[in-house]
Amino acid sequence: MTTFHKTDDPTVLRFETAGLRWLADAQDDGGAPVVEILAEGEGWVDLVRLPHASATAEAAAAFGRGLARTHAAGAPSLGCTPPGWSGEVVRSSGPMPLHGHDAAPVFETWGEFYAEYQLRPYIPRALGNGSVDDDGARVLERVADRLAAGDFDHDQPALVGERAARLHGDLWGGNVVWTGGGGAARGVLIDPAAHGGHAETDLAALDLFGVDRLPDILAGYEEVSPLAAGWQERVGLHQLTMLVMHAVIFGGSYGPQTVRVAQRYT
């Protein structure tokens, strides 16, 4: 077994490893594979090194089924952190609004949570770095208002039911590593920003920047946990949080792209 030695800000790594452990807890019930933590210390963590393999249709469908079961493992509330975490969540896009794992629920609906934790905090940051102008910020605020009013509330996938889903939280394609030996590829989760949320947000993130064999992943997912009707029309809505964070971090074309997507939901 070879090791990948990772270093970063100690707070960032503590949040990441708390998320890895929480996601890994779902593996006993068929959840998606999660990279194994071997050792850790202040500002570093040793993970199992994952040799590259090519994704197959079978591996992608299995990953989709596992991800559905990870989501279905649930979370105490929308916007909660992994268990054992306390303090501010530090991200490259700025402080990430979340509340404690066992805290009383802050939001009654997904729309409120998404508006107040995952969209509004990033609008002034994107405005401040110039990636979004005043008109664009108003578009984003209008979408946040509609979200908070419940205009876009929708059911979780079938296995999640009425609970909050247990999200990876940063599920772009690079955070799914296709690995394995002897021709048996599998998708493994790395680098989470885990929290309680809506399962469609993870799936929309996979779609945003591309992941190998997404149709097979989705087919496997729906095989065990069908998505609520109309999910295709909500993909852009669920991508807004990742888009606006990228506008804050990288600026450039991400601001206009965020506004263009938001305009669909005004």
N, C-alpha and C positions, 0 to 999 in steps of 0.2 A: 504494500500500500504506500503510495507516494503522497506527499503533503503539499498543499498550497498555503503559503504563509502570507497573510494579508495584514496590512497595517493601515490605520486611519485614525481620525479623531476618536478618542476613547468613548465619548458619548454616542457617536454615530455607530460604532461597532457594538456597544452594549445593546442599543436598540435593535440592530440587525440580528444579533445572536438570540435575543429574546424572541424575535419573530421567527427565526429558524426553528427554535424549540417548539413554539406554539404550532407552527405548521406541521412539524414532524410528529406531534402528538396524534394527528389525524391518520398517520400511516397505518396504525393497527386496525383501522376500520376501512382500509382500502384507499386512503388519501394518496395524493401524488407524492412521489419520492422527493426527498429534501436532502441537500448536501449535508454530510455528517460533520459535526464539530469534533475535532480531536483534542484540542487544548486551546486555552485562551489566557490572556493577561491584559494589562493596561495598554490599550492602543494596538493590540494585535490579536489575531485568531488564526489557528491552524485548522484548515479544512481538508477533507479528502480531495485530492486532485482527480478531476473527472476527464479521462481520455475521450477524445472526440469520436463520435460515431455518426453515421448518416441516419437521419430520421426515415422511418418506413411508415407506410399507412397504418400498419398494425400497432407500431409504437406510439404514433400520434393519437390513434383512437384510445389506446390504453391510458395515455396521459390525460386525455379529455375526461375519461371516466374517473380517473383518480382526482383530477381537479374538482370535478363535481362533488366528490365525497369530501374533499378538503373544505370546500365552501359549506357543505352541509354539516360539518362538525360544529359550525356556528360560533357566535360571539355573544357576550352578554348584552351588548348594545351597539347601536350605530355610533361609530367614532371612538370606540374604546381601543386602548393599547393592548399589546400582549400581556399576559399575566406576569407579575413581578416587576413591571416597569413603573418608574416614577420619575417625574421631572419633565423638562421641556424636550420635545422631539426635535432634534436638529437635523435639517436637510439642506441641500445646496440651494434650494429655492426659498430658504428662510424657515423660521419656526413652523412646524406642521401642527395645526390645531387638532389635538386629540385629548380625550380625558381618560382617567385611570380605568384599568380593566374592571374593577369591581365597583366603580362609582355608579351612583344612580343615573339612569338614562337621562340624557340631556334633550334628546329629540324624540318626538312621537312619530315622525314620518321621515322617509328617505329624502324627500325633497328638501325639507328643512336642513337636515344634516349636510346634504350635498351643497346647498347654497351657502351655509354659514361656515362650514369647515373646509370645503374643497373647492370653492370658487371665489367667494367674496374676499378672503384674506389676500389673495394673489393679484387682485385687480389693481390696487394702488401700487403694488410692487412693479407690475408690468407697465403701468402708467409712468412710474418714476424712472424706469430705465429707457423710456421712449419707445418700447416695442409696441405699445398700444397708445393711441391718441385719445383725446377726450370723447370723440364720437364712438370709438371702439369700446371705451370703458362704459359708456352709457348702454351700449348693446349688451355687454356682459352683465351689467346690473339689472337690465330688464329680464334677462334669462334667470338670474338669481331670484328676482322677485316672483317670477312664475313658478320656479321650483319651490320656493318657500310657501307659496299659496297652494301647493299640491297639484298643480296642473299636469305634472308629469309623473306622479306617483304610479307605481306598477308593482306587480307581484315579483317576488323572488322566484328562482327556478324551483321545480317541484320538490326536490329533496330538502331544500333549505326551508321551505314553508314560510311561516310567519316570523322566523328568527332573523337576526342579522347574520350575514355570511362571514365566514372567516377568510379574509382576503390576503393574498400575497401583497398587494398594494402598490407594486411597481413592476407589473407583469408585461413589460415589453419583451420582444422575442429574445433579446440577449440574456435575459434572466431565466430562460429555459435552456439547459445544456443537454444536448443529445449525446448520450454516452453509453458505454457498454462494451462487453467483450464477447467473442465467439459469435458475432452476428446478431446478438440479442440487444438491440438498441432500446433505450428508455429515456424519457424526458425527466430531468431533475431540476428542481427549483433552487435558485440561488438568490442572494442579495434582496431580501424582501424589505418592504416598509409596512409590515403586517398590521392590520386593524380590522375592526368590524365595519362592514359596509354592505353594498349591493353586489351580488355576484357578477352582474353584467358589466361592472366597471373593470374587473380583471379581464374579461373576455374582450371588451372593447380595446383595452390596452394591447392585447396580443395582435389585434387587427391594425393598430395605428401605424406601427413601424414594420410590420411583417414578421411572421414566424413560419418556420417550415411546416407545411401540411396543415394549415389552419382549417380547411374544410374537414379533414379527418379528425382533428381535435374536437371541432364542434359536433361532428356526428357522434363521436364517442361520448361527449358530454350529454347530449340530448338523449342518447340511448338509455342513460340511467336517471337523468334529471332534466326533463323537458323545460325549455325556456318559456316565459310568458309570451302570449301573443303580441306581435308587433315589435319584437326585440330588434329586428333589423333597422327600424326607423329610429331607434334610440341609441344606436352605436355612437353617432357623433356626440350626442348629449353626454354619454358616459366617458367620451374621450376628452371632454373639455378640461377636466382637472389636470390631466397629464399635459395637454397642450398649453394651458396657461402657466403651469410650472416651467415648461420649457421656454416660454416667452420670458419668464423672470430670469432663468438661468442663462439662456443663450441669446435672447433678444432676436435680432434679425427678422427673418420671415415668419418666425413662430407667432409673433403678435398678430399680424394680418391673418394668418391661418386660423388662429383661435377665434378671431372676430367673424371670419367667414363661416366657420362651423356654427358659432353661436347664433348667427342670423337666421339659421334654419328653425330655431326654436323661440323666436321672438313673437 
